[in-house]
């Protein structure tokens, strides 16, 4: 029995090849990660021929490397033979490197045991684009990772079986694939993923976002603490270094815990660039490798910012109230020091809020809610505490003085404008180099076209809709 509707629908159909296989997604993932100047070391227990076939299908080595002289095979059944082969292949690698050609190295476990601790082995590995170690034991995998670590390199080990656990433990970052081989690797790893091509998003996307967020938060925490400490230091020059605190105990306690600690929590949602842009431009990951967001120079920049803003937050209120206003008093007792500290403290709250806003690339509803909610809570809380004369009796009278708002506004503007100008100048320099990202996107599109051509020659015609879907996947 046949449904009549099927007879009208299923006519004149062209059978197309499958969209893609896991190996092809793996090949594309490897190709994109290689564009970040990463070096792949393939450590496997498979035999030589199988390892070469896998490496070729996954784009770790080119398909012509078997016949070319850039596939360097280190071999030897004794220590003398292994070392001799290693030295010979190292000479070949140096010549290939001088000629600007790609270098692929392959070595078997029997030979590896003799040369793994030889310094030349690490040297040739640093020159190569891909190193394949076949017929290796789990202990040898860990040894190879240790050799790379000893060269000062950051290592990431990814595996899917129990024989990869020692390698995952040895690496700086371990990634386990949960699959047919069980869950031993994923349970031992720092990160667990379902498929290899998820590694692309883990490294290129979440790795970049995490690095930028962590860099800002770490330096901001130093900055905000240094900011209030420098004001205390400046006050010491005016009180004869008597040890008196410029801010009261409540202000000092709430500063780090509430008024500057809570607003930074949702910086975990910050994204400097859209996911599509980052994934289409693998070279953007080079910024994280260079450490340009967190270095000695960037830290010095934050320290200089803290010095400048602390001086403005102390001297502008002092100058404003000394020339244009009188300090309030309660019961005939002058509260000049308390009033000045509250003006400076309020300026600090606005400066920190402005810093978070300008340094964030993405401000979600939660970010706005926390940032402006913290300022609202600040004013409401201090208005309530102003009823306690012994603590903050000056607050109610201070907020009625126009010079209070003038001083806070002037301090915020003076401290924010120079920093904003510098950031705009830096962003303009970045825009001049944005053509790099466009060229990288074109390279990825070319990779898609190459893959489509490869599948066409293997399976026949493939429609453009499937090509577009694969490109979106990439």
C-alpha positions as CSV (number, residue, x, y, z in Angstrom):
1,X,0.0,0.0,0.0
2,X,1.4,3.4,-1.0
3,X,0.2,6.8,0.2
4,X,-1.0,8.8,-2.9
5,X,0.6,11.9,-1.5
6,X,4.0,10.2,-1.5
7,X,3.7,9.6,-5.2
8,X,3.1,13.2,-5.9
9,X,5.9,14.5,-3.6
10,X,8.7,12.0,-4.1
11,X,9.4,12.5,-7.8
12,X,12.4,13.9,-9.7
13,X,14.6,13.7,-6.6
14,X,18.4,14.0,-6.8
15,X,20.4,11.9,-4.3
16,X,23.1,14.0,-2.7
17,X,26.1,12.9,-0.7
18,X,25.9,13.1,3.1
19,X,26.6,16.6,4.5
20,X,29.8,15.8,6.3
21,X,31.5,13.2,8.4
22,X,33.0,13.6,11.8
23,X,36.5,13.3,10.2
24,X,35.8,16.3,8.0
25,X,34.6,18.4,11.0
26,X,37.8,17.3,12.8
27,X,39.8,18.3,9.8
28,X,38.3,21.8,9.7
29,X,38.7,22.1,13.5
30,X,42.4,21.2,13.2
31,X,42.9,23.6,10.3
32,X,41.4,26.5,12.3
33,X,43.4,25.8,15.4
34,X,46.6,25.5,13.3
35,X,45.9,29.1,12.1
36,X,46.5,30.2,15.7
37,X,50.1,29.1,15.5
38,X,49.5,26.0,17.6
39,X,51.6,22.9,17.2
40,X,49.9,19.6,17.1
41,X,51.4,16.5,18.7
42,X,49.4,13.3,17.8
43,X,50.2,10.6,20.4
44,X,48.5,7.3,19.5
45,X,48.9,3.6,20.0
46,X,48.1,2.9,16.4
47,X,50.7,1.5,14.0
48,X,52.7,3.7,11.6
49,X,50.5,3.4,8.5
50,X,47.3,3.9,10.5
51,X,48.6,6.9,12.2
52,X,49.7,8.5,8.9
53,X,46.2,7.9,7.4
54,X,44.5,9.4,10.4
55,X,46.8,12.4,10.4
56,X,46.2,13.0,6.7
57,X,42.4,12.6,6.9
58,X,42.4,15.0,9.9
59,X,44.5,17.6,8.1
60,X,47.4,17.3,10.5
61,X,49.7,16.6,7.6
62,X,49.2,17.2,3.9
63,X,48.2,14.3,1.6
64,X,51.5,14.7,-0.4
65,X,53.8,14.4,2.6
66,X,54.2,10.7,2.2
67,X,56.0,11.2,-1.1
68,X,57.7,14.5,-0.1
69,X,60.8,15.1,1.9
70,X,59.1,17.2,4.6
71,X,57.8,14.1,6.4
72,X,60.7,13.3,8.7
73,X,60.7,9.7,10.0
74,X,62.9,9.2,13.1
75,X,63.7,5.5,13.4
76,X,66.1,3.2,15.1
77,X,66.0,-0.1,17.0
78,X,68.9,0.8,19.3
79,X,69.9,3.9,21.1
80,X,72.8,4.7,18.7
81,X,70.6,4.2,15.6
82,X,67.8,6.4,17.2
83,X,70.1,9.2,18.1
84,X,71.8,9.1,14.7
85,X,68.4,9.3,13.0
86,X,67.4,12.1,15.3
87,X,70.4,14.2,14.4
88,X,70.0,13.5,10.7
89,X,66.3,14.5,10.8
90,X,67.2,17.6,12.8
91,X,69.5,18.8,10.0
92,X,66.8,18.2,7.5
93,X,64.3,20.1,9.6
94,X,66.7,23.1,9.8
95,X,67.0,23.2,6.0
96,X,63.2,22.9,5.6
97,X,62.7,25.7,8.1
98,X,65.2,28.0,6.4
99,X,63.3,27.3,3.1
100,X,60.0,28.2,4.8
101,X,58.4,24.8,4.2
102,X,56.1,22.9,6.5
103,X,57.7,20.2,8.7
104,X,56.0,17.0,9.8
105,X,57.8,14.6,12.1
106,X,56.8,11.0,12.9
107,X,58.4,8.6,15.4
108,X,57.4,5.2,16.8
109,X,57.4,4.3,20.5
110,X,60.3,1.9,20.2
111,X,62.5,4.8,19.0
112,X,60.9,7.3,21.3
113,X,62.1,5.6,24.4
114,X,65.7,6.3,23.4
115,X,65.4,10.0,22.4
116,X,62.5,11.4,24.4
117,X,64.8,13.1,26.9
118,X,67.3,14.1,24.2
119,X,67.4,18.0,23.8
120,X,67.4,17.7,20.0
121,X,64.0,15.9,20.2
122,X,62.4,18.9,21.8
123,X,64.2,21.2,19.3
124,X,62.8,19.4,16.2
125,X,59.4,19.3,17.8
126,X,59.4,23.1,18.2
127,X,60.3,23.5,14.5
128,X,57.7,21.1,13.2
129,X,54.1,21.9,12.4
130,X,52.9,18.5,13.4
131,X,54.6,15.7,15.4
132,X,53.1,12.1,15.2
133,X,54.2,9.6,17.9
134,X,52.7,6.2,17.1
135,X,52.9,2.9,19.0
136,X,53.4,4.8,22.2
137,X,52.4,3.7,25.7
138,X,50.4,5.9,28.2
139,X,53.6,6.6,30.1
140,X,55.3,7.8,27.0
141,X,52.4,10.1,26.2
142,X,52.9,11.8,29.6
143,X,56.7,11.9,29.0
144,X,56.2,13.8,25.7
145,X,53.9,16.3,27.4
146,X,56.4,16.8,30.1
147,X,59.2,17.5,27.6
148,X,57.1,20.2,25.9
149,X,56.2,21.7,29.3
150,X,59.9,21.9,30.3
151,X,60.4,24.1,27.2
152,X,58.1,26.7,28.7
153,X,55.2,26.0,26.4
154,X,51.6,25.9,27.4
155,X,50.1,22.4,26.7
156,X,46.6,21.1,26.2
157,X,46.0,17.4,26.1
158,X,42.9,15.9,24.6
159,X,41.9,12.2,24.8
160,X,39.0,9.9,24.9
161,X,40.2,6.8,26.7
162,X,41.8,5.5,29.8
163,X,45.2,5.3,28.2
164,X,45.1,9.1,27.9
165,X,44.5,9.8,31.5
166,X,48.2,10.2,32.4
167,X,48.7,12.6,29.5
168,X,45.7,14.7,30.5
169,X,47.0,14.9,34.1
170,X,50.5,16.0,32.9
171,X,49.3,18.8,30.6
172,X,48.4,22.3,31.8
173,X,44.9,21.9,30.5
174,X,43.2,18.5,30.1
175,X,40.2,17.9,27.8
176,X,38.4,14.6,27.8
177,X,36.0,13.4,25.1
178,X,33.1,11.4,26.5
179,X,32.3,8.6,24.0
180,X,32.8,5.0,23.0
181,X,36.0,4.7,25.0
182,X,34.2,5.4,28.2
183,X,34.3,8.3,30.7
184,X,37.8,7.8,32.3
185,X,39.3,10.6,30.2
186,X,36.4,13.1,30.7
187,X,36.3,12.4,34.4
188,X,40.1,13.1,34.8
189,X,40.1,16.2,32.6
190,X,39.6,19.9,33.4
191,X,37.0,20.1,30.6
192,X,34.7,17.4,29.1
193,X,33.3,17.6,25.6
194,X,31.1,15.3,23.5
195,X,33.0,15.6,20.2
196,X,36.4,16.7,19.0
197,X,35.2,19.6,16.9
198,X,33.7,21.1,20.0
199,X,37.3,21.9,20.8
200,X,37.1,24.8,18.4
201,X,34.6,26.7,20.4
202,X,36.3,25.7,23.7
203,X,39.6,27.2,22.6
204,X,38.9,29.9,20.1
205,X,35.7,31.2,21.5
206,X,35.4,30.5,25.2
207,X,39.2,30.5,25.7
208,X,39.4,34.1,24.3
209,X,36.4,35.3,26.3
210,X,37.6,33.8,29.5
211,X,41.1,35.3,29.0
212,X,39.8,38.8,28.4
213,X,37.4,38.6,31.3
214,X,39.9,37.3,33.7
215,X,42.5,39.8,32.7
216,X,40.2,42.7,33.3
217,X,38.9,41.4,36.7
218,X,42.3,40.6,38.0
219,X,43.7,44.1,37.2
220,X,40.6,45.9,38.2
221,X,40.7,44.3,41.7
222,X,44.2,45.6,42.1
223,X,43.2,49.0,40.7
224,X,40.2,49.6,42.9
225,X,42.0,48.6,46.1
226,X,45.0,50.8,45.1
227,X,42.7,53.7,44.4
228,X,41.3,54.0,47.9
229,X,44.7,53.3,49.5
230,X,46.3,56.1,47.6
231,X,43.7,58.5,48.8
232,X,44.5,57.4,52.4
233,X,48.1,58.1,51.6
234,X,47.5,61.5,50.2
235,X,45.5,62.3,53.3
236,X,48.5,61.3,55.5
237,X,50.5,64.2,54.0
238,X,47.8,66.6,55.3
239,X,47.5,65.2,58.8
240,X,51.2,65.0,59.7
241,X,51.2,61.2,59.2
242,X,49.2,60.8,62.4
243,X,47.7,57.5,61.4
244,X,44.1,58.9,61.2
245,X,41.9,57.3,58.5
246,X,40.4,59.5,55.9
247,X,37.3,57.2,55.6
248,X,35.3,55.7,58.4
249,X,35.2,52.0,59.2
250,X,31.9,51.4,57.5
251,X,33.0,53.0,54.2
252,X,36.2,51.0,54.1
253,X,34.4,47.7,54.8
254,X,31.6,48.3,52.2
255,X,33.9,49.6,49.5
256,X,35.4,46.2,48.5
257,X,32.5,44.0,49.5
258,X,29.5,45.9,48.2
259,X,30.1,49.0,46.2
260,X,32.9,47.7,44.0
261,X,32.6,44.0,44.5
262,X,29.0,43.4,43.5
263,X,29.0,45.4,40.2
264,X,31.9,43.3,38.8
265,X,30.1,40.0,39.3
266,X,28.2,40.1,36.0
267,X,31.3,40.9,34.0
268,X,31.3,37.1,33.3
269,X,28.7,37.9,30.6
270,X,31.1,40.3,28.8
271,X,31.9,39.4,25.2
272,X,34.4,41.6,23.3
273,X,33.3,40.3,19.9
274,X,30.4,38.2,18.5
275,X,30.9,34.4,18.5
276,X,30.6,34.3,14.7
277,X,33.4,36.9,14.2
278,X,35.7,35.0,16.5
279,X,35.1,31.6,15.0
280,X,35.5,33.0,11.5
281,X,38.8,34.7,12.4
282,X,41.0,32.1,14.2
283,X,43.9,34.6,14.2
284,X,42.0,36.6,16.8
285,X,43.2,34.0,19.3
286,X,46.8,35.2,18.8
287,X,45.9,38.1,21.0
288,X,45.4,35.8,23.9
289,X,48.7,34.0,23.2
290,X,50.6,37.3,23.1
291,X,49.3,38.2,26.6
292,X,48.5,41.8,25.4
293,X,45.6,42.1,27.8
294,X,47.5,41.1,30.9
295,X,51.2,42.1,31.1
296,X,53.6,44.2,33.0
297,X,52.7,47.2,30.8
298,X,49.0,46.8,31.2
299,X,49.4,46.6,34.9
300,X,51.5,49.7,35.0
301,X,48.7,51.4,33.0
302,X,46.2,50.5,35.7
303,X,48.5,51.7,38.4
304,X,49.0,55.1,36.7
305,X,45.3,55.4,36.3
306,X,44.8,54.7,40.0
307,X,47.4,57.4,40.9
308,X,45.8,60.0,38.6
309,X,42.2,59.3,39.7
310,X,43.1,59.1,43.4
311,X,44.8,62.5,43.2
312,X,41.7,64.0,41.5
313,X,39.3,62.3,43.9
314,X,41.1,63.8,46.8
315,X,42.1,67.3,45.7
316,X,39.1,68.4,43.7
317,X,36.7,68.0,46.6
318,X,39.3,69.6,48.9
319,X,39.6,72.6,46.5
320,X,35.9,72.9,45.9
321,X,34.9,73.0,49.5
322,X,37.8,75.1,50.5
323,X,36.9,77.9,48.1
324,X,33.2,77.7,47.4
325,X,31.4,76.2,50.4
326,X,31.5,75.7,54.1
327,X,31.6,72.3,55.8
328,X,28.4,71.4,57.6
329,X,28.3,71.1,61.3
330,X,26.1,69.3,63.9
331,X,25.5,70.9,67.3
332,X,28.1,73.5,66.6
333,X,30.8,70.9,65.9
334,X,32.4,71.1,62.5
335,X,32.4,67.9,60.4
336,X,34.8,69.1,57.8
337,X,36.9,66.0,57.6
338,X,33.9,63.7,57.6
339,X,32.2,65.8,54.9
340,X,35.3,65.8,52.7
341,X,35.7,62.1,53.0
342,X,32.1,61.5,52.0
343,X,32.5,63.7,48.9
344,X,35.7,61.8,47.9
345,X,34.1,58.5,48.7
346,X,31.0,59.2,46.5
347,X,33.3,60.2,43.7
348,X,35.1,56.9,44.0
349,X,31.8,55.0,43.6
350,X,31.0,56.9,40.4
351,X,34.6,56.5,39.1
352,X,34.5,52.7,39.6
353,X,31.1,52.5,38.0
354,X,32.3,54.4,35.0
355,X,35.4,52.3,34.8
356,X,33.4,49.1,34.6
357,X,31.1,50.6,32.0
358,X,33.9,51.8,29.7
359,X,36.0,48.6,30.1
360,X,33.0,46.3,29.3
361,X,32.3,45.4,25.7
362,X,28.8,44.0,26.4
363,X,26.3,45.5,28.9
364,X,23.3,43.3,29.4
365,X,20.2,44.0,31.4
366,X,21.8,42.3,34.4
367,X,24.9,44.5,34.1
368,X,22.8,47.7,34.1
369,X,20.6,46.4,36.9
370,X,23.6,45.8,39.2
371,X,25.6,48.9,38.2
372,X,22.8,51.4,38.7
373,X,21.2,49.4,41.5
374,X,24.4,49.6,43.4
375,X,24.5,53.4,43.2
376,X,20.9,53.6,44.2
377,X,21.5,51.3,47.2
378,X,24.5,53.5,48.1
379,X,22.4,56.7,48.4
380,X,19.5,55.0,50.1
381,X,21.8,53.2,52.6
382,X,23.7,56.3,53.5
383,X,20.6,58.3,53.8
384,X,19.3,55.8,56.4
385,X,22.6,55.7,58.2
386,X,22.7,59.5,58.4
387,X,20.1,59.2,61.1
388,X,22.9,57.8,63.3
389,X,24.7,61.0,64.2
390,X,27.8,59.3,65.6
391,X,28.3,57.5,62.3
392,X,27.2,59.6,59.3
393,X,25.3,62.6,60.6
394,X,26.8,64.7,57.9
395,X,25.2,63.0,54.9
396,X,21.8,64.6,55.1
397,X,23.2,68.2,55.2
398,X,25.9,67.4,52.6
399,X,23.5,66.2,49.9
400,X,21.6,69.6,50.2
401,X,24.8,71.5,49.3
402,X,25.0,72.1,45.5
403,X,28.8,72.1,45.8
404,X,28.6,68.5,46.8
405,X,27.1,67.5,43.4
406,X,29.4,69.9,41.6
407,X,32.4,68.4,43.2
408,X,31.3,64.8,42.6
409,X,30.4,65.5,39.0
410,X,33.6,67.5,38.3
411,X,35.7,64.8,39.8
412,X,34.0,62.0,37.7
413,X,34.3,64.0,34.5
414,X,38.0,65.0,35.0
415,X,39.0,61.4,35.8
416,X,36.9,59.8,33.0
417,X,37.6,62.1,30.0
418,X,41.4,61.4,29.7
419,X,40.9,57.6,30.0
420,X,38.0,57.7,27.4
421,X,40.2,59.6,25.0
422,X,43.0,57.1,25.3
423,X,40.6,54.2,24.8
424,X,39.1,55.9,21.6
425,X,42.6,56.3,20.3
426,X,43.5,52.7,20.9
427,X,40.2,51.5,19.3
428,X,41.0,53.6,16.2
429,X,44.3,51.8,15.9
430,X,42.5,48.5,16.2
431,X,40.0,49.5,13.4
432,X,43.0,50.1,11.1
433,X,44.0,46.4,11.5
434,X,40.4,45.1,11.1
435,X,41.2,44.1,7.5
436,X,43.1,41.2,9.0
437,X,39.9,39.6,10.3
438,X,38.2,40.0,6.9
439,X,41.1,38.3,5.1
440,X,40.9,35.4,7.7
441,X,37.2,35.1,7.0
442,X,37.9,34.8,3.3
443,X,40.4,32.0,4.1
444,X,37.8,30.1,6.0
445,X,35.4,30.4,3.1
446,X,38.1,29.1,0.8
447,X,38.5,26.1,3.1
448,X,34.8,25.5,2.8
449,X,35.1,25.6,-1.0
450,X,38.0,23.2,-0.9
451,X,36.1,20.8,1.2
452,X,33.1,21.0,-1.1
453,X,35.3,20.3,-4.1
454,X,36.8,17.3,-2.2
455,X,33.4,15.9,-1.5
456,X,32.2,16.5,-5.0
457,X,35.1,14.5,-6.5
458,X,34.4,11.7,-4.0
459,X,30.6,11.5,-3.9
460,X,29.4,13.5,-6.9
461,X,27.3,16.6,-6.9
462,X,26.4,18.4,-3.7
463,X,24.0,21.3,-3.6
464,X,24.9,24.8,-2.4
465,X,22.4,24.6,0.5
466,X,24.5,21.9,2.1
467,X,27.6,24.0,1.5
468,X,26.0,27.0,3.2
469,X,25.0,24.8,6.2
470,X,28.5,23.5,6.5
471,X,29.9,27.0,6.4
472,X,27.6,28.0,9.2
473,X,28.7,25.0,11.2
474,X,32.3,26.1,10.8
